[in-house]
Amino acid sequence: MIPVSAVLVTLAIGCHKQDPVEVQELRWLETADPIADAKSALAKGDHRLRAVYGLTVSIPGTDSKDFESFKQNYGIYEIAGTTDGLRNEEHGRLVLMAIKYSEAYNQHIINAYKPLAHP
């Protein structure tokens, strides 16, 4: 006889495998800490800002008119799975998490790292 907990774990894993790829790519946000992640990145010399895909690429927490300047002075890392073409409600929830995560992450990087020229 198979324990009920084993069946539940199998069902839970099976549900995640059926999620759209974009949802799977964003699941890490559920346990992410943007400030700790930004501090860790800076300690490794990585000062790239987190960006998200939409109609265009944007850097949450910054003014869109300064996009090129931030991109040049800090660099950017686009978060996979973000888009304006949402696959389902869960994808929408995770994209909003990615935007909020990026805002906090980016503000920490901008406050802690000052390139020679910045906006």
Summary of the structure (lengths in Angstrom):
residues: 119
radius of gyration: 17.4
end to end distance: 64.7
largest distance: 66.6
contacts: 321
relative contact order: 0.21
helix: 60%
strand: 8%
